[in-house]
């Protein structure tokens, strides 16, 4: 069960003008709770004007090896979002020595280090979880190789530019790095422009044996992730080898089916929940999501973005039926196995049962 703890900010760095990297010190008594798999994220919480504000940010530091002590520090990257309630606070106010409420690690956009060839297509701040994945993999598996294809607007807006360059210097034979800039010409490398489906379809086979890649990791804005997935599927990559995490969805790229729908719960609908070993049954109010119903009665229910993106509120649908407004977090196999996003789910039957502990 994910829990919040107060951690002290040990370092504040600025990879770009519009981003910040926060390093948290993890005290000895909490290091096992913050043990993480490369690719996982943290939810950060603050109270602003009486409102609970939560946002998820991926861990960019390498994961501790099994059998070793949990992490002494955790580092996340935060990119400024226009009008963002937490990102603005992080860039303008958080300083070394401050204390921040940090949830224990969560997320399934992960890679347990193993021999083989892996690859990623990332855009913007999508580099943050992949940086942890690549570093951990190359440090632990001497025969593993990784191809990192990253897209940014300009070199000045590229997060963790030095960290990736240092990684390339450490593992020159095992890390293949390809950079595409959409708004700036490079002296060497790819011509400027977006990485869309057509361009990736031609580029990827020229870089590596696409079908021999053990795992593809796509992370960044919805449009880039969608285009990269379509390119890979067109090149014959099985869906099970493609892993996705979306950092941003805007109206221009969101599919029509992802738009929220006005759903009315059946009369007298109830939700029964198992959470952290305890259960309860409560009535669902009209137009209320199942997560909001649970939070009225169990404030400790896990959630972060409430936008169908982070997956923190994932729950197993034990019985009944639900309708989800949107889903950018669950993989097809998770949906097939019976998982739903509580923040986007509304009851379609009079009785619904969810299990947050599975």
Secondary structure, DSSP 8 states (H G I E B T S, - for coil): ---EEEEEEEEEE-SSTTEEEEEEE--GGGTTTT---TT-EEEEEEEETTEEEEEEEEB-S----TTS---SEEEEEEE--TT-TTHHHHHHT--TT-EEEEE--B-S------SSEEEEEEEGGGHHHHHHHHHHHHHH-TT-EEEEEEEES-GGG-TTHHHHHHHHHHTTTTEEEEEEESSS--SSSS-SS---HHHHHHHHHHHS-GGG-SEEEEEEEHHHHHHHHHHHHHTT--GGGEEEEEEE--TTTS-GGGS-------TT-EEEEEETTEEEEEE--TT--HHHHHHHH-TT---S-SSSSS-TTEEEEEES-EEES--SS--HHHHHHTEEEGGGEEESSSEEEEES--
